[in-house]
Amino acid sequence: MSLTLTVNGKSHALDVDPSTPLLYILRNDLGLQGPRFGCGLGQCGACTVIVNGAAVRSCITPASAVKSEITTLEGLATNGKLHPVQQAWIDEQVPQCGFCQNGQIMTAKALLDKNPNPSDAQIRQGMNGVLCRCMTYYRVQAAIKRAVKTIAGRTSGKEVAA
Amino acid sequence: MTTFTAIPRQIEEALDGKTSRRDLLKGAGLLAVSFAAPRAIAQSAPGPYPEIDFHQVDSWIVIHADNSATFYVGKTDCGQGTGTSFRQIMSDELDIAFEKTACVMGSTDITVDQGGSGGSTAMERDSWPMRRVAAEARRVLLEMAADRLGAPVDQLAVSKGVVTVKSDPSKTVTYGELIGGKKFHVALTGNNINAIKGPAPVKPVQELKNVGLSPQRYDIPPKVDGSLKWAVDVRLPGMVHARNIKPPFAGAKLVSIDESSVRNMPGFVKVVSKGNYVAVVCEREEQAIAAARRLKVNWEKPATAPFPSSEQLFNYMREVAPKSSSRPVVIGDPESAIAAAPKVIEADYDVPFQGHTAISGAHATADPSNGQMTVYSNDMKSYGMRRGVADFLGMPHDKVRVVWMEGPQGFGRTAADDAGCEAAYIAKELGRPVRIQWMRNEETAWDTKAPAFAVKMRGALDAAGNLVALDYDARSADYNHVGYNEPDTVLIAQLMGIRRSTPAAGSASLPSETYAIPHRRMATHVVSLPLIWETPLRTGNLRDPNGPQATFASESFIDELAATAKVDPFEFRMKLLEAGSGDDAGFRRARSIAVLKAAANAYGWDRRPSPQPRGSGDILTGRGMAYSFRGQTIVAEIAEVEVNRRTGRVWAKRLVCAHDCGLMINPGSLRHTIECAMLHSLSRAIHEEVQFDNEKVTSVDWSSHPTLTHSDAPEQIDVVLVNGDPNPNRSDLAPYGGGEAACKPMLAAIANAIFDATGVRLRRVPFRAPRVLAALNSAKV
């Protein structure tokens, strides 16, 4: 049984059961450990990756169901520069323990790709299923608003001081 | 010169140049086990692993030739940024550049045993030996500089690790030049790690330059870019994966295991079982998960119910004879005062069992190579885990080490981590490295719980509305409270049939405030559920273990008394505080007054009794306050809530916290910790309850055990950091605990705000929408 997955720009031929949840292949075969096991039920978001622009819960996604390129937390930076969402996370000092933040960051990234200027209500709605037991929600939301400004500054050609 | 042998070998090697600083950090789990080269790490630190001599400066501080320093501390960081704060305070005492320091934490073979973390004591207790060691290192370095520069110490100045002769600034030498790569060979005195000291005094607060600033946490960038290797990420050659099979009913007895149900599954390695403990081991993680689901195990239900259901719990707790009762604290003559008072009110308050429900299950990886045991773990008390694993396996302590790595939260769950002993046991059985991780249903049902509380309050007001008598009587379901990876209380030991002869007595806290009330009685009792061993309702420390429950009752009741007296709840509290006189240890009462005022000012508190006249729309708005202290840390919190009278949903729109913990090391980290502590208690107030029937816990995932979400987050949080010391510029201002104190008042603040908005008093946590709606309906709101 074999399978080919493209992750963060690299193609991998794998000899695994194709029904294996994507999470375990990313973590244990490819060494991409940004996505983490939180619940295995698709309820918390700690395992989130991006496929076709959508935030996907890799713990309940069979690897064989993924036909497009996968982006993990490790693949967000470009040319060594952090994605504006990641930078906003540092500027706002978002994490406490940080274990869930893969899901927070990846879901926020997918949200902003679809809607670069979300309202507060849209941020709450879009992020609602991503759980944090250290309760960093307030800062996560602040960081998303900060990233919105940075991204808007880039697209308009202006660098906005974060 | 004395030869010291109990310096960690890795530090010796770093000094000898055999190990690079990067390897040193790797060995400490900071860079940790890389995916590409796990072998290097597994072999990097062969044992034995003796106790590290905390008397030696060399066990704590290494100064490198490039004038940088590495600090080795026996603490773990559960996400509050304590590592950064330790760097701040140690670099200040040492006078080295903060940017050129690193902090290695919590691995038992390379850091001194400060016990790991717990009780919000990182700064309050554990920063003191660090400060004194760093001050002593500075003293020794200045003496070396005096020799080198030919000038007496009092003629030297030092900044950022560069020593200069005051009268001739061209004469300089760096710490790196003086000692880089060499040992101090300096011993401190003191009978225990918290008492160690040398001749050098610590600096007055005014001379601390990094303390009080908010440098960004060094652990955040690698958490954001995915480069940090966590305890869950450890991969070792030959490693296999294990999953537990828990009894489906509390107190169930294992009858038989049908191994043939999984033997032909791909990757199957072994079923490991002893007593009622069962685990299955497979080559791959998903195989172990599948096999654990498939394995057929026959269990026998216990003859009697292990516990009442969660709906019957509080009746049970009130009716059962306590296991123990404290001797009541009595001031004045409360019974006579209550009998004589014109107005007496009574109320019962209930707080259910609440779990840690960490975002991910307990986990550890154990490597039994070379007849030793290395456990890679996020246990916040890694030193306790090392002792527990060694004793549980019957191994000498110096053959066991725990490599601490980061993991999901802490809050006391990882102080009583179960996975370390499980991984080590299975690894020893198999002779192979084993990684284990608890599944969601297992963690939610079987993690350690904060004890349920049932509290009865009575209060008496005189004709003028003054509180003259107060009676607090609390029952806590806390019997057999588990400790920290003790070999006879850790869950695997219980399931194997091991029993401690004397179960822990458990505890129930008193209210913590400084109100002056003429007549008081405060009493506590501990009750036991029928099943005390092998139960998913085992209690352990959840942050401040009893504070939120006790404060919910005491500060809700103060609000009820204020409402009965038709007095503004802020003014009611201030009157009780300002009536105080006499002994005020640590100026706790004076600081309480300052903190309450700061919270009220920050919120813009308008003075009026609660409840306010009820609004007419669907959304009713109100505000409530509560106050408490923990140790010497004083906290007042105010919540503004919106209650939807059609759905019962409660939204805390705005939260304010005024917080006085003395000397603030990193105000930025402190603010964040307080924000999150408030939200954790908000989650406990409106969502969290462990539910169970007469056989098992039925809270097993995020749907059956809801938690705070993004849509619950307040619109605004204000944290006011107060220095309420009567002499705020004192040079010996001490730091006190940060996070746990901030968890205490929020349950009551929310209940008081709901009352202010609706006129309905909720005395049973949590305030989930159906319960709130039912209360509103029965009050015809």
Interface residues (C-beta under 8 A of the other chain):
Chain A: D17 T20 P21 Y24 R27 N28 G31 L32 Q33 G34 R36 F37 G38 C39 G40 L41 Q43 C44 A46 T72 L73 E74 L76 A77 L82 Q86 W89 I90 Q93 V94 P95 Q96 C97 G98 F99 C100 Q101 N102 I105 D120 I123 R124 Q125 M127 N128 G129 V130 L131 C132 R133 C134 M135 T136 Y137 Y138 R139 V140 Q141
Chain B: F35 A36 C78 G79 Q80 Q216 R217 D219 I220 P221 K223 V224 D225 G226 S227 L228 K229 W230 V232 D233 R235 P266 R284 E285 E286 I289 T357 A358 I359 S360 G361 E406 G407 P408 Q409 G410 Q437 M439 R440 G668 S669 H672 T673 E675 C676 A677 L679 H680 L682 S683 D701 W702 S703 T707 L708 T709 H710 S711 D712 A713 P714 E715 I717
